[in-house]
Amino acid sequence: MDFYFSPTPNGWKIAIMLAETGLAHQTILVDLTKGDQLTPQFRAMNPNAKIPVIVDHEAGIGTAPVSVFESGAILLYLAEKAGRFGPITALERKEYNEWLFWQAANQGPMAGQLSHFVNYAPKDQEYAHGRYKGEFERTLAVLETRLSQRDYIFDDYSIADMMSFPWAFISKPLGVSLAPFPNVTAWRQRIKSRPAVQDAINLYKDAQFSKTTNAQQNAVLFNQSAQHLMS
Ligand SMILES: N[C@@H](CCC(=O)N[C@@H](CS)C(=O)NCC(=O)O)C(=O)O
């Protein structure tokens, strides 16, 4: 498999799963600040022009190679391929879909916008910053309640945890304390201490872009419009 990756929360989700399962793959570093994700070749794999993407050269469904985009879809695909960390029964599939969709539609976008206003946007935007901080904290409260009765989102560690861990992992640099969320704090620590998770969050760590990205890089990452996806 080819794994198109950048050391970001969405990249880590898949890096964790690949490290946990040991599925054979090569990691291809995508330089988001240079716009590698906007090329026609990349957009043929992911029309949304974002990492993560995998290309499976030994696909069990369809004709290989098969490309998969969206982290939740990739995690489900890999769980089925590995026969681990995913749903088995129809009822479990329903529950996994709920938590994977929840992350992709709620925690991820709210944390991503908070990160934008903390790290990259001009500083005088209190309303937007407060709005996304509150929304991110709201998603932490959802996890806090869920984790009050169990160690993981389901009974055992699974792709649902891999999906939601990365943004909780970096809550402090986002300016959000986990102190009001003791169950999330313990869950975060439980996951962080796994050797596979350590390997994943250290993967290409030096390639992480920082808040000092320059104006040209910001133009690639933060001033996209329809024209970037239609040429
Ligand atoms: N919903 C997508 C989000 C993917 C995403 O936002 N990826 C970011 C990195 S964390 C990206 O590739 N950004 C590049 C860009 O926006 O140009 C998923 O879960 O896979």
The ligand as a Gaussian input file, in Angstrom:
#p B3LYP/6-31G(d) Opt

LIG

0 1
 N      -12.155000      15.061000       6.626000
 C      -10.816000      14.807000       6.144000
 C       -9.907000      15.938000       6.585000
 C       -8.541000      15.856000       5.946000
 C       -7.723000      17.136000       6.173000
 O       -8.244000      18.180000       6.608000
 N       -6.416000      17.070000       5.884000
 C       -5.565000      18.229000       6.029000
 C       -4.355000      17.919000       6.903000
 S       -4.836000      17.601000       8.594000
 C       -5.010000      18.628000       4.659000
 O       -4.635000      17.786000       3.863000
 N       -4.928000      19.940000       4.381000
 C       -4.361000      20.437000       3.177000
 C       -5.169000      21.515000       2.537000
 O       -6.206000      21.899000       3.118000
 O       -4.780000      21.980000       1.467000
 C      -10.331000      13.455000       6.689000
 O      -10.781000      13.096000       7.782000
 O       -9.557000      12.756000       6.001000

